[in-house]
Amino acid sequence: MRVYYCDHLEIPLPEGHKFPLRKYRLLREELERAGGFELRRSEAASLEVIERAHDPAYVRAFVDGTLSAQAQRRIGFPWSEGLVARTLASTGGTLQASREALVSGISGGLAGGTHHAFRGEGSGFCVFNDIAVATRALQREGLVRRVAVVDLDVHQGDGTAAIFEGDADVFTLSLHGANNFPFRKQRSSLDVELADGVEDMEYLQRLETALPAVWEFAPEMVFFQAGVDALRTDRLGRLALTHAGLQARDAMVLEGVRARGLPLVITLGGGYSEPIEATVQAHANTFLAAREEVSRFRYTAGTPVPR
């Protein structure tokens, strides 16, 4: 299974910053030990491609370092050339993974899932919305038309919902904490709000009820924002899922796309557990399950067909 990474590009962050930057390198190393993955460095997305999903003035201001201090605070990272390089590579990795998924059926990036980025502003550690960028690129090239986004991060994919609101060719599902960030929610195609403290059984029942709407939409590709911040140990999540619950969640998505022969792109999303090893293991479990699913598909002329 081919996946893309960008942790070789460092973001200089101040001491004590709450973003868990180490998880990206630790996850890559975990998958290297596991074997069965072809790990490739992400290539930077071009500004032209990014501007198909984002306001060109916003894109240029970020790249040039001329965003207002308020806009930069909303993103949550201090501006640096390193941040620009890492952001472009993270976005590019999701685009590369989407192209790979059209050939091999499943691919992903060990980054991305930056679903709080709106068309004209960033938010919540998200600068550019990689899923929106990849979707618009593939649509423009005529490779896909109908796309579904299954966003299972504990925080609503508000930027994704806003970018695609009213777009009949994109279906957005967000299963998220009702009382968690962002506190001003947007309107996805289908929003499923969860109370604080929800555990495995209720979560999986709600997901099982929601997924048929995705399949009825008849997408030609699925993006899976596979955040693991619903874990009980997550300091920002406010839900109470176990590793087994997240693995069952992943299995529902993977089995759904396999049954329909749909290309799947996995993006990382959030994860803020303490200890950080819990986050890394949860992310690794998603990719290990996906690796096994690849072996259950047969591909003909780039079209995945269930065995």
C-alpha positions, 0 to 999 in steps of 0.5 A: 500500500502506497502512502505519502509523508511530509514529516521530513519538513519541520515546522518551528514551534515555540516551546510548549505548543500544544500541537503534537508534531511528533506523532507524524514521524512516530507514525511513519516509523511505526508503519516502517516497522510493520512492513507492507507499505511503500512510503513516499515523500509528499510533493508540494502542491502548486499554488494554481491547484490550491487556488481551485479550492481557496481564495487566491488572495488568501493563498498568496498572503499565507505563502508570502507571510503577509496574513494579518496577525489575527488570521495567523492566530486563528490558524494556530501556528506562527508563520515561517517558511517551514510552515509554508513548505510543510503545508504545501507538502501535506496538501500535495500528499493528499493529492498524490494519494487521491491519484494513487487510489484511482489506480490501486484502490486505497492510498493515503497520507500520513498528514492532511485531513485539514478540515477546518480550513475555509475557502478564504481563511485557516483555522484550528491548525489547518491552513489549506483544506487538502481534501477540497484541493484534491477533490477540485483537482480531480474534478477539473481533470475529469477523473471523478465527478461525484465525491463523498467525504466521510469525516470521523474526526471528533471536531466537525469538518466545518471548513469542508462543509462550507466549501462544498455546501450547495455542491450537488457533486460532493456529499459531506458526512461529519460525525462529531462532538456537539459541544466541541470545537468549532463552536459555530458549526457549519452545515454538512450534507449530513451532520451527526452530533454526539454528546460528551462521553459517548462510548463505543456502542453508541458511536458505532450505532450512530455511524452505522445509521449514517453511512447508508446516506453516503453509499446512496449518494453513489460517489466515485471516490471517498475521502476518509478523514480518519481523526483519532481524537475520539479516543478516551485518552484524547485531551481535546476529544471529550468522547470515550472510544477505545482502540477497539471502537476505533478499529470497528469504525474503520472496518465499517468504512473500509468494508463499505468502500470494498463492497462497492469497489470505490477508491478510498483516500485516507487522511490523518486528521486529529489526535491529541492523546496523552501519552502520544503513543495512544494516538500513534497506535490508533492512526497506525491501526487505521492504516494497517486495516487499510493495508489488509483491505488492499489485498481483497481487491482486484483492479482492472484498468484502474477500476477496483473490483471486489474479489 
